[in-house]
Amino acid sequence: MKKTLFAAWLLSMMWTCAPREACAQSRVPETDNQSWNDVQLTIPMTKKVDFLLQGTLRIGGNFSAAVDERWGAGFNYKLSKYVTLNELYLHREAKPPNGKQEHEERLSFGATFQGPIGKFTLSDRNWFERRWREPQVDAWRYRNRVRLEHPFKIEKTKFGWFISDEVFYDWSVRDWVRNRAAIGAGHTFNKHFTGELYYLRQNDGRSKPGDINVIGTTLRFKL
């Protein structure tokens, strides 16, 4: 009888514990370390209008797998040397670590204000985004990014460092939901190619993973 009771207890423990462990292993993590890689191609249409093509690949799960892929196209309209209007369509396919597949169509429009402050360059980008998402609800979002740049040299090679901070307001939850702070440097190799390398920290208490450390690259090509 004792052996029968022990076997029954052991089976019950295995039944109750195994699913919990599986659930624990399948949870989407709240934090992650990722690599973000962007490629942009600018095609001048006129002196004031540029056509843009953009592709993005994000490696997550502590740099172990592709978690976000997106591509898009849009236009920049240069109203003056200080003001540029932006318009971008973006398609997104994503799967967070241990999460569900996500699909999104996004339309962004806004304006970027940029000007010199002594030897520095200050820009303020304001975007409104309409997001059609699955499985999440559709939503509007506002993004504001302030960026400060300054040139420097290593021996005779010119570079430029930058710092930036971007905040996100989501109308679906009526709250400021995300902050991204970045620091990095870039180099203009020639009139057709510029590259940037940066570190970015994202804090977001609503998304999973929301708190992310990012090592990123941006490659900009211009015809």
PyRosetta script that sets phi, psi and omega in degrees:
from pyrosetta import init, pose_from_sequence

init()
pose = pose_from_sequence("MKKTLFAAWLLSMMWTCAPREACAQSRVPETDNQSWNDVQLTIPMTKKVDFLLQGTLRIGGNFSAAVDERWGAGFNYKLSKYVTLNELYLHREAKPPNGKQEHEERLSFGATFQGPIGKFTLSDRNWFERRWREPQVDAWRYRNRVRLEHPFKIEKTKFGWFISDEVFYDWSVRDWVRNRAAIGAGHTFNKHFTGELYYLRQNDGRSKPGDINVIGTTLRFKL")
pose.set_psi(1, -42.0)
pose.set_omega(1, -179.4)
pose.set_phi(2, -63.0)
pose.set_psi(2, -39.9)
pose.set_omega(2, 178.9)
pose.set_phi(3, -64.1)
pose.set_psi(3, -38.7)
pose.set_omega(3, 179.2)
pose.set_phi(4, -65.2)
pose.set_psi(4, -42.4)
pose.set_omega(4, 178.9)
pose.set_phi(5, -65.7)
pose.set_psi(5, -40.3)
pose.set_omega(5, 178.8)
pose.set_phi(6, -64.0)
pose.set_psi(6, -42.3)
pose.set_omega(6, 178.6)
pose.set_phi(7, -63.3)
pose.set_psi(7, -40.5)
pose.set_omega(7, 178.9)
pose.set_phi(8, -64.8)
pose.set_psi(8, -40.5)
pose.set_omega(8, 178.7)
pose.set_phi(9, -65.2)
pose.set_psi(9, -41.8)
pose.set_omega(9, -179.8)
pose.set_phi(10, -63.5)
pose.set_psi(10, -41.4)
pose.set_omega(10, 178.5)
pose.set_phi(11, -65.2)
pose.set_psi(11, -39.5)
pose.set_omega(11, 179.9)
pose.set_phi(12, -65.7)
pose.set_psi(12, -38.3)
pose.set_omega(12, 177.3)
pose.set_phi(13, -65.4)
pose.set_psi(13, -41.4)
pose.set_omega(13, 177.7)
pose.set_phi(14, -64.2)
pose.set_psi(14, -38.0)
pose.set_omega(14, -178.3)
pose.set_phi(15, -67.8)
pose.set_psi(15, -39.6)
pose.set_omega(15, -176.5)
pose.set_phi(16, -82.6)
pose.set_psi(16, -32.9)
pose.set_omega(16, -175.1)
pose.set_phi(17, -82.6)
pose.set_psi(17, -39.9)
pose.set_omega(17, -175.4)
pose.set_phi(18, -58.9)
pose.set_psi(18, -46.7)
pose.set_omega(18, 179.2)
pose.set_phi(19, -62.3)
pose.set_psi(19, -35.2)
pose.set_omega(19, 179.6)
pose.set_phi(20, -65.3)
pose.set_psi(20, -40.8)
pose.set_omega(20, 177.9)
pose.set_phi(21, -63.8)
pose.set_psi(21, -41.0)
pose.set_omega(21, 179.1)
pose.set_phi(22, -63.3)
pose.set_psi(22, -40.5)
pose.set_omega(22, 179.1)
pose.set_phi(23, -65.1)
pose.set_psi(23, -41.1)
pose.set_omega(23, -179.7)
pose.set_phi(24, -62.5)
pose.set_psi(24, -39.6)
pose.set_omega(24, -179.1)
pose.set_phi(25, -69.9)
pose.set_psi(25, -25.7)
pose.set_omega(25, -174.9)
pose.set_phi(26, -94.3)
pose.set_psi(26, -0.2)
pose.set_omega(26, 179.8)
pose.set_phi(27, -68.4)
pose.set_psi(27, 142.5)
pose.set_omega(27, 174.2)
pose.set_phi(28, -72.3)
pose.set_psi(28, 125.6)
pose.set_omega(28, -177.4)
pose.set_phi(29, -67.6)
pose.set_psi(29, 152.4)
pose.set_omega(29, 177.6)
pose.set_phi(30, -82.5)
pose.set_psi(30, -23.4)
pose.set_omega(30, -179.5)
pose.set_phi(31, -125.6)
pose.set_psi(31, 159.1)
pose.set_omega(31, 179.7)
pose.set_phi(32, -161.2)
pose.set_psi(32, 161.2)
pose.set_omega(32, 170.9)
pose.set_phi(33, -116.9)
pose.set_psi(33, 126.5)
pose.set_omega(33, -171.8)
pose.set_phi(34, -135.7)
pose.set_psi(34, 163.7)
pose.set_omega(34, 172.2)
pose.set_phi(35, -119.3)
pose.set_psi(35, 122.6)
pose.set_omega(35, 178.9)
pose.set_phi(36, -108.6)
pose.set_psi(36, 129.9)
pose.set_omega(36, -175.8)
pose.set_phi(37, -132.1)
pose.set_psi(37, 117.5)
pose.set_omega(37, -177.6)
pose.set_phi(38, -117.4)
pose.set_psi(38, 138.5)
pose.set_omega(38, 173.3)
pose.set_phi(39, -124.6)
pose.set_psi(39, 126.9)
pose.set_omega(39, -178.1)
pose.set_phi(40, -125.4)
pose.set_psi(40, 136.7)
pose.set_omega(40, 176.1)
pose.set_phi(41, -121.7)
pose.set_psi(41, 123.3)
pose.set_omega(41, 178.8)
pose.set_phi(42, -107.6)
pose.set_psi(42, 128.3)
pose.set_omega(42, 179.2)
pose.set_phi(43, -120.2)
pose.set_psi(43, 106.6)
pose.set_omega(43, 179.4)
pose.set_phi(44, -63.1)
pose.set_psi(44, 129.9)
pose.set_omega(44, 176.7)
pose.set_phi(45, -97.7)
pose.set_psi(45, -46.0)
pose.set_omega(45, 173.5)
pose.set_phi(46, -138.5)
pose.set_psi(46, -172.6)
pose.set_omega(46, 178.7)
pose.set_phi(47, -66.9)
pose.set_psi(47, -22.7)
pose.set_omega(47, -176.4)
pose.set_phi(48, -118.0)
pose.set_psi(48, -1.7)
pose.set_omega(48, -176.9)
pose.set_phi(49, -126.7)
pose.set_psi(49, 126.6)
pose.set_omega(49, 175.8)
pose.set_phi(50, -117.8)
pose.set_psi(50, 140.4)
pose.set_omega(50, 172.0)
pose.set_phi(51, -98.2)
pose.set_psi(51, 137.2)
pose.set_omega(51, -174.6)
pose.set_phi(52, -119.9)
pose.set_psi(52, 141.1)
pose.set_omega(52, 167.8)
pose.set_phi(53, -123.4)
pose.set_psi(53, 138.7)
pose.set_omega(53, -174.2)
pose.set_phi(54, -142.0)
pose.set_psi(54, 139.5)
pose.set_omega(54, 175.2)
pose.set_phi(55, -135.2)
pose.set_psi(55, 144.8)
pose.set_omega(55, -176.6)
pose.set_phi(56, -138.6)
pose.set_psi(56, 138.2)
pose.set_omega(56, 172.2)
pose.set_phi(57, -131.8)
pose.set_psi(57, 126.6)
pose.set_omega(57, 178.9)
pose.set_phi(58, -117.4)
pose.set_psi(58, 125.8)
pose.set_omega(58, 178.8)
pose.set_phi(59, -102.1)
pose.set_psi(59, 121.0)
pose.set_omega(59, -177.5)
pose.set_phi(60, -125.9)
pose.set_psi(60, -156.5)
pose.set_omega(60, -175.3)
pose.set_phi(61, 59.5)
pose.set_psi(61, 44.4)
pose.set_omega(61, -174.3)
pose.set_phi(62, 56.7)
pose.set_psi(62, 50.0)
pose.set_omega(62, 175.0)
pose.set_phi(63, 65.7)
pose.set_psi(63, 29.2)
pose.set_omega(63, -173.8)
pose.set_phi(64, -107.2)
pose.set_psi(64, -19.4)
pose.set_omega(64, -174.6)
pose.set_phi(65, -158.4)
pose.set_psi(65, 155.2)
pose.set_omega(65, 174.9)
pose.set_phi(66, -70.2)
pose.set_psi(66, 125.2)
pose.set_omega(66, -178.0)
pose.set_phi(67, -117.6)
pose.set_psi(67, -10.8)
pose.set_omega(67, -176.4)
pose.set_phi(68, -157.2)
pose.set_psi(68, 124.2)
pose.set_omega(68, 176.7)
pose.set_phi(69, -129.5)
pose.set_psi(69, 135.8)
pose.set_omega(69, -178.4)
pose.set_phi(70, -150.1)
pose.set_psi(70, 151.2)
pose.set_omega(70, 174.3)
pose.set_phi(71, -144.2)
pose.set_psi(71, 155.1)
pose.set_omega(71, -177.3)
pose.set_phi(72, -164.7)
pose.set_psi(72, 176.2)
pose.set_omega(72, 179.5)
pose.set_phi(73, -150.2)
pose.set_psi(73, 152.1)
pose.set_omega(73, -179.2)
pose.set_phi(74, -171.3)
pose.set_psi(74, -166.1)
pose.set_omega(74, -177.8)
pose.set_phi(75, -136.9)
pose.set_psi(75, 148.0)
pose.set_omega(75, 167.6)
pose.set_phi(76, -115.1)
pose.set_psi(76, 131.8)
pose.set_omega(76, 179.5)
pose.set_phi(77, -116.3)
pose.set_psi(77, 114.4)
pose.set_omega(77, -176.7)
pose.set_phi(78, -88.1)
pose.set_psi(78, 100.5)
pose.set_omega(78, 178.1)
pose.set_phi(79, -72.4)
pose.set_psi(79, -35.5)
pose.set_omega(79, 176.6)
pose.set_phi(80, -160.4)
pose.set_psi(80, -178.5)
pose.set_omega(80, 179.9)
pose.set_phi(81, -71.9)
pose.set_psi(81, -8.2)
pose.set_omega(81, 179.7)
pose.set_phi(82, -108.6)
pose.set_psi(82, -16.8)
pose.set_omega(82, -173.3)
pose.set_phi(83, -132.2)
pose.set_psi(83, 128.4)
pose.set_omega(83, 176.2)
pose.set_phi(84, -130.0)
pose.set_psi(84, 130.0)
pose.set_omega(84, 174.1)
pose.set_phi(85, -88.9)
pose.set_psi(85, 141.3)
pose.set_omega(85, -175.6)
pose.set_phi(86, -121.8)
pose.set_psi(86, 141.3)
pose.set_omega(86, 176.3)
pose.set_phi(87, -144.7)
pose.set_psi(87, 128.8)
pose.set_omega(87, -174.9)
pose.set_phi(88, -148.3)
pose.set_psi(88, 132.4)
pose.set_omega(88, 168.8)
pose.set_phi(89, -103.7)
pose.set_psi(89, 137.4)
pose.set_omega(89, -176.2)
pose.set_phi(90, -137.9)
pose.set_psi(90, 135.6)
pose.set_omega(90, 172.0)
pose.set_phi(91, -109.6)
pose.set_psi(91, 136.1)
pose.set_omega(91, -174.4)
pose.set_phi(92, -132.6)
pose.set_psi(92, 133.8)
pose.set_omega(92, 171.8)
pose.set_phi(93, -125.4)
pose.set_psi(93, 126.4)
pose.set_omega(93, -175.1)
pose.set_phi(94, -144.5)
pose.set_psi(94, 154.2)
pose.set_omega(94, 173.9)
pose.set_phi(95, -148.9)
pose.set_psi(95, 99.1)
pose.set_omega(95, 178.5)
pose.set_phi(96, -60.8)
pose.set_psi(96, 156.7)
pose.set_omega(96, 178.1)
pose.set_phi(97, -53.3)
pose.set_psi(97, 124.5)
pose.set_omega(97, -178.7)
pose.set_phi(98, 63.0)
pose.set_psi(98, 17.3)
pose.set_omega(98, -177.6)
pose.set_phi(99, -107.5)
pose.set_psi(99, -176.0)
pose.set_omega(99, 179.5)
pose.set_phi(100, -89.6)
pose.set_psi(100, 155.7)
pose.set_omega(100, 177.4)
pose.set_phi(101, -65.1)
pose.set_psi(101, 137.2)
pose.set_omega(101, 179.8)
pose.set_phi(102, -120.6)
pose.set_psi(102, 142.6)
pose.set_omega(102, 176.8)
pose.set_phi(103, -128.8)
pose.set_psi(103, 142.3)
pose.set_omega(103, -179.4)
pose.set_phi(104, -151.6)
pose.set_psi(104, 139.3)
pose.set_omega(104, 167.3)
pose.set_phi(105, -114.9)
pose.set_psi(105, 129.8)
pose.set_omega(105, -173.0)
pose.set_phi(106, -131.7)
pose.set_psi(106, 135.4)
pose.set_omega(106, 174.9)
pose.set_phi(107, -120.5)
pose.set_psi(107, 118.5)
pose.set_omega(107, -178.0)
pose.set_phi(108, -115.3)
pose.set_psi(108, 140.3)
pose.set_omega(108, 174.3)
pose.set_phi(109, -150.4)
pose.set_psi(109, 149.2)
pose.set_omega(109, -178.0)
pose.set_phi(110, 173.4)
pose.set_psi(110, -153.4)
pose.set_omega(110, -176.8)
pose.set_phi(111, -147.8)
pose.set_psi(111, 149.0)
pose.set_omega(111, 175.8)
pose.set_phi(112, -119.7)
pose.set_psi(112, 128.0)
pose.set_omega(112, 178.0)
pose.set_phi(113, -108.7)
pose.set_psi(113, 129.9)
pose.set_omega(113, -174.7)
pose.set_phi(114, -143.5)
pose.set_psi(114, 139.3)
pose.set_omega(114, 178.6)
pose.set_phi(115, -165.1)
pose.set_psi(115, 163.5)
pose.set_omega(115, -179.1)
pose.set_phi(116, -81.1)
pose.set_psi(116, 145.2)
pose.set_omega(116, 170.3)
pose.set_phi(117, -129.8)
pose.set_psi(117, 89.9)
pose.set_omega(117, -172.2)
pose.set_phi(118, 66.4)
pose.set_psi(118, -124.5)
pose.set_omega(118, 177.8)
pose.set_phi(119, -90.1)
pose.set_psi(119, 2.1)
pose.set_omega(119, 179.1)
pose.set_phi(120, -98.9)
pose.set_psi(120, 160.3)
pose.set_omega(120, 172.0)
pose.set_phi(121, -122.3)
pose.set_psi(121, 125.0)
pose.set_omega(121, -179.2)
pose.set_phi(122, -112.4)
pose.set_psi(122, 130.8)
pose.set_omega(122, 177.0)
pose.set_phi(123, -128.0)
pose.set_psi(123, 148.6)
pose.set_omega(123, 179.3)
pose.set_phi(124, -133.5)
pose.set_psi(124, 108.4)
pose.set_omega(124, -178.6)
pose.set_phi(125, -100.2)
pose.set_psi(125, 127.3)
pose.set_omega(125, -179.4)
pose.set_phi(126, -120.9)
pose.set_psi(126, 117.5)
pose.set_omega(126, -178.0)
pose.set_phi(127, -124.4)
pose.set_psi(127, 139.1)
pose.set_omega(127, 167.3)
pose.set_phi(128, -110.9)
pose.set_psi(128, 133.5)
pose.set_omega(128, -175.2)
pose.set_phi(129, -127.0)
pose.set_psi(129, 132.4)
pose.set_omega(129, 170.0)
pose.set_phi(130, -102.8)
pose.set_psi(130, 123.2)
pose.set_omega(130, -173.1)
pose.set_phi(131, -119.3)
pose.set_psi(131, 120.7)
pose.set_omega(131, 173.7)
pose.set_phi(132, -102.2)
pose.set_psi(132, 111.5)
pose.set_omega(132, -166.9)
pose.set_phi(133, -125.1)
pose.set_psi(133, 153.4)
pose.set_omega(133, 174.6)
pose.set_phi(134, -143.6)
pose.set_psi(134, 121.9)
pose.set_omega(134, 12.8)
pose.set_phi(135, -92.3)
pose.set_psi(135, -1.2)
pose.set_omega(135, -179.1)
pose.set_phi(136, -71.2)
pose.set_psi(136, 167.4)
pose.set_omega(136, 178.6)
pose.set_phi(137, -75.7)
pose.set_psi(137, 152.6)
pose.set_omega(137, 174.3)
pose.set_phi(138, -66.9)
pose.set_psi(138, 151.3)
pose.set_omega(138, -174.5)
pose.set_phi(139, -159.3)
pose.set_psi(139, 160.2)
pose.set_omega(139, 168.1)
pose.set_phi(140, -101.5)
pose.set_psi(140, 147.3)
pose.set_omega(140, 178.3)
pose.set_phi(141, -143.4)
pose.set_psi(141, 144.7)
pose.set_omega(141, 175.8)
pose.set_phi(142, -115.0)
pose.set_psi(142, 135.3)
pose.set_omega(142, 179.1)
pose.set_phi(143, -127.3)
pose.set_psi(143, 134.6)
pose.set_omega(143, 176.8)
pose.set_phi(144, -130.2)
pose.set_psi(144, 118.3)
pose.set_omega(144, 179.8)
pose.set_phi(145, -119.4)
pose.set_psi(145, 125.1)
pose.set_omega(145, 174.3)
pose.set_phi(146, -106.3)
pose.set_psi(146, 131.3)
pose.set_omega(146, -175.6)
pose.set_phi(147, -134.2)
pose.set_psi(147, 134.9)
pose.set_omega(147, 178.2)
pose.set_phi(148, -118.7)
pose.set_psi(148, 130.4)
pose.set_omega(148, -177.4)
pose.set_phi(149, -124.7)
pose.set_psi(149, 153.2)
pose.set_omega(149, 177.5)
pose.set_phi(150, -154.4)
pose.set_psi(150, 135.7)
pose.set_omega(150, -179.6)
pose.set_phi(151, -79.9)
pose.set_psi(151, 153.7)
pose.set_omega(151, 172.6)
pose.set_phi(152, -153.9)
pose.set_psi(152, 169.6)
pose.set_omega(152, -177.8)
pose.set_phi(153, -127.3)
pose.set_psi(153, 145.2)
pose.set_omega(153, 166.8)
pose.set_phi(154, -117.7)
pose.set_psi(154, 108.4)
pose.set_omega(154, -167.3)
pose.set_phi(155, 57.1)
pose.set_psi(155, -113.2)
pose.set_omega(155, -179.3)
pose.set_phi(156, -107.5)
pose.set_psi(156, 3.6)
pose.set_omega(156, -177.5)
pose.set_phi(157, -90.7)
pose.set_psi(157, 129.3)
pose.set_omega(157, -178.0)
pose.set_phi(158, -88.4)
pose.set_psi(158, 135.6)
pose.set_omega(158, 175.1)
pose.set_phi(159, -132.3)
pose.set_psi(159, 177.5)
pose.set_omega(159, 173.8)
pose.set_phi(160, -145.1)
pose.set_psi(160, 126.2)
pose.set_omega(160, 175.5)
pose.set_phi(161, -95.6)
pose.set_psi(161, 159.6)
pose.set_omega(161, 179.4)
pose.set_phi(162, -149.5)
pose.set_psi(162, 153.8)
pose.set_omega(162, 168.8)
pose.set_phi(163, -130.5)
pose.set_psi(163, 149.0)
pose.set_omega(163, -179.1)
pose.set_phi(164, -150.7)
pose.set_psi(164, 159.5)
pose.set_omega(164, 173.9)
pose.set_phi(165, -144.6)
pose.set_psi(165, 134.0)
pose.set_omega(165, -177.6)
pose.set_phi(166, -131.1)
pose.set_psi(166, 133.4)
pose.set_omega(166, 177.8)
pose.set_phi(167, -116.2)
pose.set_psi(167, 150.7)
pose.set_omega(167, -175.4)
pose.set_phi(168, -125.2)
pose.set_psi(168, 130.9)
pose.set_omega(168, 172.1)
pose.set_phi(169, -114.9)
pose.set_psi(169, 126.9)
pose.set_omega(169, -176.9)
pose.set_phi(170, -112.3)
pose.set_psi(170, 118.4)
pose.set_omega(170, -178.8)
pose.set_phi(171, -72.3)
pose.set_psi(171, -17.4)
pose.set_omega(171, 179.3)
pose.set_phi(172, -69.4)
pose.set_psi(172, -26.2)
pose.set_omega(172, 176.7)
pose.set_phi(173, -118.5)
pose.set_psi(173, -2.5)
pose.set_omega(173, 177.6)
pose.set_phi(174, 54.9)
pose.set_psi(174, 54.2)
pose.set_omega(174, -177.0)
pose.set_phi(175, -158.7)
pose.set_psi(175, 156.7)
pose.set_omega(175, 170.0)
pose.set_phi(176, -78.4)
pose.set_psi(176, 113.4)
pose.set_omega(176, -166.5)
pose.set_phi(177, -107.1)
pose.set_psi(177, -17.0)
pose.set_omega(177, -170.3)
pose.set_phi(178, -150.3)
pose.set_psi(178, 147.6)
pose.set_omega(178, 173.0)
pose.set_phi(179, -135.8)
pose.set_psi(179, 136.9)
pose.set_omega(179, 176.7)
pose.set_phi(180, -128.0)
pose.set_psi(180, 120.2)
pose.set_omega(180, 176.1)
pose.set_phi(181, -114.5)
pose.set_psi(181, 135.1)
pose.set_omega(181, -174.7)
pose.set_phi(182, -137.7)
pose.set_psi(182, 152.5)
pose.set_omega(182, 172.7)
pose.set_phi(183, -142.6)
pose.set_psi(183, 138.8)
pose.set_omega(183, -177.3)
pose.set_phi(184, -170.4)
pose.set_psi(184, -170.5)
pose.set_omega(184, -179.2)
pose.set_phi(185, -147.1)
pose.set_psi(185, 153.9)
pose.set_omega(185, -179.7)
pose.set_phi(186, -137.8)
pose.set_psi(186, 164.9)
pose.set_omega(186, 179.4)
pose.set_phi(187, -142.7)
pose.set_psi(187, 133.2)
pose.set_omega(187, 175.1)
pose.set_phi(188, -91.5)
pose.set_psi(188, 106.8)
pose.set_omega(188, -177.5)
pose.set_phi(189, -73.7)
pose.set_psi(189, -39.8)
pose.set_omega(189, 174.2)
pose.set_phi(190, -161.6)
pose.set_psi(190, -173.7)
pose.set_omega(190, -175.7)
pose.set_phi(191, -70.5)
pose.set_psi(191, -8.8)
pose.set_omega(191, -178.7)
pose.set_phi(192, -107.4)
pose.set_psi(192, -10.9)
pose.set_omega(192, -172.3)
pose.set_phi(193, -145.7)
pose.set_psi(193, 128.1)
pose.set_omega(193, 175.1)
pose.set_phi(194, -132.0)
pose.set_psi(194, 137.7)
pose.set_omega(194, 179.8)
pose.set_phi(195, -125.0)
pose.set_psi(195, 146.2)
pose.set_omega(195, 177.8)
pose.set_phi(196, -131.6)
pose.set_psi(196, 145.5)
pose.set_omega(196, 173.6)
pose.set_phi(197, -128.4)
pose.set_psi(197, 134.4)
pose.set_omega(197, -174.1)
pose.set_phi(198, -150.5)
pose.set_psi(198, 162.6)
pose.set_omega(198, 168.7)
pose.set_phi(199, -113.7)
pose.set_psi(199, 136.0)
pose.set_omega(199, -178.8)
pose.set_phi(200, -132.1)
pose.set_psi(200, 139.8)
pose.set_omega(200, 174.3)
pose.set_phi(201, -118.1)
pose.set_psi(201, 121.1)
pose.set_omega(201, 176.9)
pose.set_phi(202, -107.3)
pose.set_psi(202, 133.3)
pose.set_omega(202, 173.5)
pose.set_phi(203, -121.0)
pose.set_psi(203, 123.4)
pose.set_omega(203, -177.5)
pose.set_phi(204, -152.2)
pose.set_psi(204, 112.7)
pose.set_omega(204, -177.6)
pose.set_phi(205, -85.2)
pose.set_psi(205, 0.1)
pose.set_omega(205, -177.5)
pose.set_phi(206, -108.6)
pose.set_psi(206, -37.7)
pose.set_omega(206, -179.9)
pose.set_phi(207, -84.7)
pose.set_psi(207, 159.0)
pose.set_omega(207, 174.3)
pose.set_phi(208, -132.9)
pose.set_psi(208, 125.7)
pose.set_omega(208, -12.0)
pose.set_phi(209, -69.2)
pose.set_psi(209, 141.7)
pose.set_omega(209, -177.1)
pose.set_phi(210, -109.0)
pose.set_psi(210, -35.8)
pose.set_omega(210, 179.2)
pose.set_phi(211, -96.9)
pose.set_psi(211, 109.8)
pose.set_omega(211, -168.7)
pose.set_phi(212, -130.2)
pose.set_psi(212, 135.4)
pose.set_omega(212, 167.9)
pose.set_phi(213, -97.5)
pose.set_psi(213, 129.7)
pose.set_omega(213, -172.6)
pose.set_phi(214, -127.4)
pose.set_psi(214, 132.3)
pose.set_omega(214, 163.8)
pose.set_phi(215, -106.8)
pose.set_psi(215, 119.9)
pose.set_omega(215, -171.8)
pose.set_phi(216, -128.0)
pose.set_psi(216, 157.6)
pose.set_omega(216, 174.0)
pose.set_phi(217, -130.8)
pose.set_psi(217, 144.6)
pose.set_omega(217, 172.9)
pose.set_phi(218, -130.3)
pose.set_psi(218, 122.0)
pose.set_omega(218, 178.3)
pose.set_phi(219, -112.4)
pose.set_psi(219, 119.4)
pose.set_omega(219, -178.1)
pose.set_phi(220, -113.7)
pose.set_psi(220, 124.0)
pose.set_omega(220, 178.0)
pose.set_phi(221, -114.9)
pose.set_psi(221, 144.1)
pose.set_omega(221, 179.4)
pose.set_phi(222, -137.1)
pose.set_psi(222, 127.7)
pose.set_omega(222, 178.4)
pose.set_phi(223, -78.6)
pose.dump_pdb("model.pdb")
